[in-house]
Amino acid sequence: MAAPSKWVVICCPVAGKKTGQQVVEEELIPAMKKQGIEVEVVMTERAKHATELAKQHGSATTGLIAVGGDGTIHEVMDGLIEGGKLETVRLGLLSQGTMNFYAISGGLPGPADLPVVIKSGTFRKQGLMKCNSGPQVKDMMCFEALYFGVGYHPAKGAQEWRNSMGPMFGIMLNLVNACMFPAKAAISGTMKLTLSDGKVETLQDTFYWIVVTQRNPYNATLTDDMWVSWILLEDFPGFGRMMDFFAPEMECLSSLTAAFSAHKKVKKFEWVQEDKCGPIGVCLDGDPTDGTQAITVEHVPRAWNICAEPSYPKRVPEEKTSVGWLTPAAKRWLNSNPPPAGTFVPEPAPQPTSWFCAGARETDGEVMVQAQK
């Protein structure tokens, strides 16, 4: 694949922390000019504008740089898919959202380093996840993660309260409620997992949280695989442990193996939700998305061309690493599934002796519940 002769920056100035335009003007463009790279900047003006711009500008000879949050990146990806250009266009990603999980877990270059990577012609063929759940979710591509159960509620809160008390109010309101009353956030149904070796496993239960992502559960680094991780409702570790999990820096940016019940590397994830739980609600790349009673997620390896070093990072930056204490369910799984040789696993925090709210701890091999003190 020949290197593009020109680059178009598609920037959403109001995404996330609203720093995108400043980053482009003060950091990215000077660095692009220093490398002698021809560049044009276009600011988005409305919803789906980034999709239109990606279809218009992206080509084998014109690369794109998406600047914004997950929504902006998703719109650019959608434009390339609709234009049949996903496999031919090189794409730089400068995440300016609130959390930026994908950029951090993938070790993507920042505004000063991205032009150097572009000039070198280096890019990485990264995978995507194809989702289907009725007419609203048809062949929809996902790059970051799908969150079912508790992971759906904060995103839904942000949407519901955006025009009144603000999205952060909605996120915190729904998050606290989901951690205080876990049974209300939980979902019941059946998972059918097609493993990487082709074997199929089925699990029927009630789940507090299900996460489908391409991040390694041991250390949260991006991989060429798809993983499914879950917390059973019966393994809920208590209000305090979960609120610690969601506190900045969020633990899912460091590891899932200190809190989750189990993890599986899969090629295909199928979920059928029981009618009593209502239709499926999933946080898909940061957006609350409603489906039917069933959803299928298939891994699509090497689907798009991201400007980055070919190899994935071995760990996320130390300043982004934050892991709580090891829950009993997580400990049982890790004892049976130790990390592969050479895999970095962040050290969990010491187990506390008391919590603000009820939580599970392991004593003499038994799980006990310590009530609020």
N, C-alpha and C positions, 0 to 999 in steps of 0.2 A: 504494500500500500504506500503510494507516494505521499510525501508530506504536503499538507495544504499550503497554498501560496498566500492565503489571506485568512484572517480570523474575524468573526463577528461576536461581540460581547452582548449577550442578552441579560439585562440587569433589571431586577425588580427592586426599586428604591425603598419600598415600604415593607419588605419582607423582614421577619424576625426582629432584630435589633435596629432595623432601619439604617444600617451602616453601608449597604451595598454600593450606593453611588459614590460615597466618600472613598471607599476602598478602591473602586475602579479608577477614579480620577487621580487620587493621590499616590496609589501604590502600583496597581496593575498596569496602567497605560505608560507611566515612565519606565517600568521594567520591560514592557513590550518594545518600546522605542529603543531602549538600550540594546536589545537583542536584534534590532533591525527588522522587526516583524510588522507587516502591514495589518492594521486593526481598525475596525469600525465599532462604535458603541451605539446600542439602541436601548432606550429605557421602556419598560412595559408600562402600559397606561390603563389596563383593564384585565379582568379575568380572562384566561385563555389566550391573551395576547402573545405570551411566550410560545404557545403552540403554533400560532400563525407565523411568527417570526422564524421559528426553527424550520418549518416547512418551506418558507420563502428563501432563507439564506443557506441552510446547510447543504453541503455537497462534498464530493471527493476532493475538491480543490479549495473549499472554504470550510474551515473548522469553526466550531462554536464554543463559546465559553459562557456557561450559565452561572449567574451571580444572584443568589437569593436563598430562600429556604427550601425545604423539601417540596413544597408546592410548585415553586419555579422550576426546579430540576425535573419534576414529574411532567410539567407542561412541555418543557423542551423535549423530553423523551417521547411524549405522546406525539409531538409534531414530527419527529423523525420517523416514528412508527407509521403514522398516517401517510407520510410522504414516501414510505418504502426506502428510507435512507439510514435506518438504524445501524446497519452493518457496514456502511461505507463512510460515515461522518465521524471524524475525531472530535472528542468532546472534553473540554476542560470544565471542572466543577469547582467553584469557589463558594462554599457553603457559608451563608450569612444568616442562618436561622437561629433558633433559640438554643438547640442542643447540638446539632451538626454531627450526629452519630456516624453517618456514612463516611464523611470526610475524615473523621478522627480514626475510626476503626480501619479504614483503608489506607491511612497514611498519605492522603492526597496532598499535593503541594499547595502552599499558600500563594498569595498574590505576587510576592517577590520571587518565588521559586518556579512558579508555573511557566513563565516565559522561557526559563532555562530548559525546562523539560520539553516544551514545545520546540525550541530550537534544536534540541538533540534528536528530535524525531521519535522519542520514547513514548510508548503507550501500552496500555494493559487491556487485554480482552477479559472483561468481567461478566459474570453471570447476572441473570435476572430471574424473577419468579412470576410465572403466568397464572392468573387467578380467574376462576369462573364460578359465579353464583347467581344465576338468573340473568335477566336482561340488563340490570344495572351494573353488573360486574361480569363482563364478557370479554375474555382474552385480555384482561387488564394486566399490564406489567407492573411489578413491584420491585423496587431496587433496595429498599432499606429493611422493612420488616412488616409483618402483620401481627397485631396484638388482639387477642380475644379475651373476654372476661374483663378483669380489672383494667387491662390496658386500653380498653375501648372507652371507658367512662370519662377519664379526664379530657380526651379529645372531643367527646360529645359535649362535655360541659363548656369547653372553649367555644364551640359552635353556638350553643344555646344562649350564652351570656355575652357574646361578642358585642352586641349593639346596646347593651344596658350597663351592667356592672363591669364589663370587660372580660376578655378571654382568660386572663390569669385567675380571676375570681371563680369562673366556672371550672377551671382545671382543679384548683385547690378544693373547692366545695365537693366535687364529685370524687376526688381522690380520697379525701378524709372520710367521706361516707363509705366508700368501697373498702377502706381499711378498718373502719369501725364495725361495719356490718358485712363481713365477707360473703355470707350466704346469699345476700342480695346481688352481689356482683358476679357470683359464680354461674357457670353454665354447665348443663348436663348434656351428654351425647356420646357419640362413638367416633373415635379416631381410627382411621385405617392408614397405616404407614407403609409405603413401599420403600424398603431400605436400599442403600447404595449397592448392595449385592443382589437385589431383585427379590429378596424375601419379603413377605407381607406380614405385618403384625397388626392386631386389632385390640383396642383398649376402650372399654365402656366405663365411664365414671363421671363424677362431678368435679369440674376443674375451676380453680380460682383464677388461673391465668394460663394461657397458651401463647407461645411466641414462635413464629416461623420466620427465620432469618438466615442470612448467609454468614453470620458471625460465629466464630469458634466459641462454644459456651465456656471453655476453660479460661479464656483471656479476652474475649470480645473482639478479636481481630478479624477483619474481613477474610474470607476464604473463597475457594472455588466450589464449595459444597453448600448444600441447604440443610439446616438443622431445625428440629422441632424440640422445644423445651416446654415443660409444664410444671405447675404447682397444683397438686390435688387439694381440694377443699379440706380434706382431713389432715393435710400437712401444713395448713395455714400457720405461720410462725408467730402470729400476734401483731397487734396494732403497731407497737413500737418498732419491731424489726422491719415491717413493711414500710413505715414512714421513713426509717433510716435508709431503706433501699432507694426510695424515690428522692431523697434529699440530694442536692448538688454536692459533688458530681454524681449523677445517677449511677447506681451500681451496675446497670445493664451495659454501661460503657466500659466496665472493667472485667466483669465475669458474671455468669449466671449460676455457676456450680456451687456457690456458697448458700444459695437460698432455694433453688428449684428442686423438685422431686426427681426429675429424670430428663434425659436428653437422648435424641436419636438423630443420626445422620441419614437423610432420606433423599429419594428422587421425586417422591410424590406424597403429598399430604391431602387426605380427604377427611372432612368433618361433617357429620350429620347431627344437627342439634335437635334435642327433644322439643316437641310442640309446646310444652309447658313453659319453656324459656323464651318463646317468641322467635321471630326471625333472627338470623345471625346479624350481629353488629360487630364490625371489625375496624380497628384503627389501621389503615393502610397507608404507609408512607406519611404518617402524621395526620391524615384526614379521616374522620369518622365516616364509615361507609356501610350501608345497609344492604344485606343480601337476602337470600331465601333461607330455607331450612338446611341447605347443604352447600358446601364450598369445596372446590378442588384447587390445589396449588401445585404446579409442576415446575421443577427446576429447569431453566434454560441456560446451559453453560455458554460462556464466551459470546454473549449476546450483543455487547456494545463496546466501543473503543474509548477508554478513559485515559486521559493524559496523566500518567503516573509512572513511577518505577515499576518494572515488570513483576517484581516480587512483592508480596504483602509484608507488612511489618510483623515482627515477632511479638510485640506487645504495644499497647496504647501508651502514650506519654505518661510518665510518672505523675505529673501534676493533674492528670485526669483520672487517676486510679483511686478508687474508694470502694472497699469491700467490707461488708458487715460481718457479724459473727456467723459461724457455720451452724446451720439448722440441723436437727436430727435427720430429716429426710435427705438433705443434701449430703450429709456425712455418710449415710448408708449407700447412696449412689456412688460417691467418690471411692468408697472402699471397694466396690465391685468394678469400678471403671476408672482406675488411676490414669492420669494424663499420659499420653504417649511420650516416649523419651525425647527430650529436647524442647518440650512444650512449656512455655512460661505460664505459671499460675500465680496470680497475686495472693499474698498472705491475707487470710481473713482476720478480722478484728478479734480480740479476746472476747470470750463469752461473758456477758454481764451477769451479775448476781441478782439484779432486780430490773424491772421495767416499769415504765409509766402505766402501761396497760398489760393485760394478760398476754403471755407468750409461752411458747414451748421451749423446753430445754431437756437435755438428756442427763439423767442421773442414774448411775449404776446400771446402765444398759437399758433403762426404761424411759419412755417419754412421759413427762409429767407437765401439768399446766400450773403455772404460778400465777395466782390471782393478783390483781392490782394491790399495791401496798400503799 
